[in-house]
Amino acid sequence: MKYRLLGRSGLKVGEITYGNWVTHGSQIDDDLAIKTMHAALDAGITSFDTADVYAATKAEVVMGKALKGQRREGLEIFTKVYWPTGPGVNDRGLSRKHIMESCEASLKRLDIDYIDLYQAHRFDYETPLEETLRAFDDLVRQGKVLYIGVSEWTAQQIRDAIRIADDMGFDRIISNQPQYNMLWRVIEPEVIPASEELGIGQIVWSPIAQGVLTGKYKPGQPVPEGSRATDTNGGADFVNRWLKDDVLNAVVKLEPIAADMKLTMAQLAIAWVLSNSNVTSAIVGATRPEQITENALAAGATLPEDVLSAIDYALGDLVLTDPALTVSPEVRP
């Protein structure tokens, strides 16, 4: 595994982070989930990402079981807070109440004493940013959280958070967790430049576009049984937008590029996001041990400029780059 510094902090994380959104606690049973996470450890992965909302809090429990007995100092464990975790009006958002209560609940489910990186899962328009940042800072000072990050925040929201933290003497956020892949590049025009300026690193999700960039989905053919597109627990909602013939035909054009590089299609997609110097790590999920073993080999792969250009040419105007596509709910869900 290759490691990179996360933003302007001293924390190093693996180029490949194992993530258990959709899969653990819902798509696959716990025994298979634990075997898959152990395969990730065997592949040299030490960075693990989850969230309190995944599988209605069950994903954190599974991750805690899978990592039980591992040397804690050798792991980087990330989780997130914002989306609803209960029926109450305060069981959501980034209020001080929800952050403090959710942190305690995540620690118990993960069965750990501290969280390496605690992330605001979206921006909360109903809570003053000062309140949110103070709550996070208090968790850092209590030793329950080591670093603070955000997820799917706009460039202006990131700038505001850094300004307020500096003015009030709070710990700065060090990371952003956005969606990013060959097809979805909406962070490039604004978020990446702001992050480079402010010392924020990206831990990106969906580097293989929910499996579309693996080439498993073929134009004009039914989706494979057992794939993300058949998942009724939320996975299909994200992948279906890419299941159009123009997109799938463009993805087919990537196959000879991957073959020339002696990479699988998934490895090519992961290596592509890691070619962006502001990207610290790519979050990769898996439903089988062999998947994560194979995808972890993308760490350290380098794509030359002519390959990057060939990828751009193959995908053409299908690439999405509009910063306005990074949005958070105006009212707490």
Secondary structure, DSSP 8 states (H G I E B T S, - for coil): --EEE-TTSS-EEESEEEE-TTTBTTTB-HHHHHHHHHHHHHTT--EEE--TTGGGGHHHHHHHHHHTTS-GGG-EEEEEE-S--SSSTTSSSS-HHHHHHHHHHHHHHHT-S-EEEEEESS--TTS-HHHHHHHHHHHHHTTSEEEEEESS--HHHHHHHHHHHHHHT---EEEE--B-SSSB-TTTTTHHHHHHHHT-EEEEB-TTGGGGGGT-S-TTS---TTSGGG-TTTHHHHHGGG-SHHHHHHHHTTHHHHHHTT--HHHHHHHHHHTSTTEEEEEE--SSHHHHHHHGGGTT----HHHHHHHHHHHGGG-B--GGG----SS--
